[in-house]
Amino acid sequence: MKSQPAIDADPRMVGDRLRRLRQARGVSLSELARRAGIGKDALSGLESGACHATLETLWAITAQLGVPIGALLDAPPEPQTMRGTAMESELLEVFEDDHVTYELYRVRIRPGATQTSPAHHAGVSEHVTVFTGTLSAGPLGEPLTAGPGEHISWRSDVPHGYRAHGPDAVRATLLMRYPAKQ
């Protein structure tokens, strides 16, 4: 199976936005790499547009910058697909309301694999509505389960994951709520 980039976007554009966000916050390349738990060379490669990141790496970096992952992307005329270990998600819309940013995704989670995500910044929450399949998601030590027509939510400022149970992929929507970082 051919490896695909985590985001369907020009890596130079993503890298440029990443560098501007980091510099605007007065954080050195070394410090951001340390906080996000990645190598300095890897972060430098991302910022230069020379390499693609995994979805998990992008979540770790944006969590440390206190921004939604959508801050690295153009407002898409069509959904942009992001790929992780078990999850494909399409960013459908980004909107703001009273110091809160929301990102709405359409997600598909393959059965048999687990998608893990590092902690987002304080106060971030995730809200999932399942349309098909059975999903376990939430904090790694205390996952929640939902089937078709059910909804689960959790604070995602802790490491968390997603897993489809049974033979069928999970199809769902994910609404991420990012309060302004204090």
N, C-alpha and C positions, 0 to 999 in steps of 0.2 A: 504494500500500500504506500503510495507516494505521500510524503509529508507535505502539509499545507501550512501557510502562515496563519498565525492566530487571528489576524485582522485583514480583511480585504481592503487595504488602503496602502498608498504609497509610503514605503518605509522612511523615505527622506522627510515627508511631511509629518509623519508621526514623530520622528526623531527631533525635528525642529521644534515642534510643539512641546515635546518633553523637555528639551533643553531650556526653552523660554519659561516654562512653568517652574523648573528647578531654579533657574537664575532669579526669577521674580520673588522666590521665597528665600533667597540668600543662602541656598544649600549647595555645598560643593559636590562635585561628582563623587568623590570618595565617601563623603558622609551619606549621601542618598543611597549609594550602593551598599554601605554597611547597614543602614536602617532597613533596607528592603531585603537584605540577605542574599544579594547577588554579587558577582564579581565586578570590580571596577572596569575591567576590560569589556565585559559584556554590556555594561551600561553605556560605556563610551561608543561601542559599536551600534547600539540602539540609537543613541543621539545623532550619530553621523549618518544613519540610514543604511549602514553597511550590512546589518543583519536584522532578522525578524526575531521577535520575542515570543515566548509561549504566553498563553492567556494568563497562566498563573503568575508569571513574572510581571506582566502589565498590571495585574491586580495588586501585586505587592508594591510596585513603584507608585501607582496612583494613590494607594492607601497612605503611603508615607508622605505624599504631597498634599493629601487632604482634598483630593478632587475626584469626581467620578471618572471612570474610564472614557466616557464620551468626550471629555476635555481634550483627548488626543485625536479626535476625529472631526471631520467636517460634518455639518448637519447634512445627513444623507438625503438626496432626492429619492433614493430607493434604500431599503434596508441594507446595512452592512453586516456581513456575517463574521462572527468571531468563533474560533474553534479551540477547544480545550481537549483534555484527555478523553472525556466521555460526553461533553456537551458542545452543541453548536447553538449559537444564539444570534439572533438578528436584532440589531438596535433599530427599533421602530420609531421612537420619538424621545426627545429630551425636552423637558419643560421645567420652569422654575415658578415657585410660589412662595413668597414671604421668607426668603433666606433658606429655602430648601430646593434642592435639585432632584428631579425624578428622571429615571431612565426606564423606559418600557421596552422589554425584549420579548420576542417569540423564541422559545427554546425547544430543543429536541435533545433528549438524553438517551444514549445508546444503552441497551441492556448489557449487564455483565461487567461494566467498567465503573469506576468511581471518579468523580471530578472533585478535587479539593480546591479550596480557595483560602488564601491567607486572610487574616483579620483586616477588615476595612477600618477607616478611622472611627472614632467614638461617635455613637449615636446612629450609625448607618443601619438600616433595616431592609430585609428582603421579604417580599410578599409573592407567593406562587399560587396560581390557580391551575390545576391539572385538568386537561381535557381528555387525554388517553393514557393508559398505562398506570402503574403504581410507582410512586416516588417516595424515597426516604431522603430528606434534606434537613439541613440545619446544623447547629453546633456539632462538631465531631463526636463528642461524648454523649450527646442527647438528641439524636435525629428525630424528626417528626415524620409521619407517614400520611400520604394523601392519595386518593384514587380519583377517578373521573368525577368532575363536578365539585371537588373539595378544594379548600384553600388552607394554606399554612403560612405562617410568618414567624420571623425570629430576628433578634438583634444580630447583625453580622459583623460586629466589631470583635469577633472571636473567630478562630479558624473554623471553617464549616465545609460541608460537602453535599454532593448530590449523587444519588444512585437510583437507577431504574431497576425494579424487581420484576421477575418473570421474563417471558420471551419477547415482550413488546416494548418498543421505545416509548418513552414518556414525551408527550407533547403538552406544552404548558405556556403560560405567560409568566414573566418575572418582572415585578416592579421593584426597582431599587430606589430607596429614599435616602438622600445624602443631606443632612443638615449642614449648614456652613460650619467649617472647622473653626473652633475657638482658638 
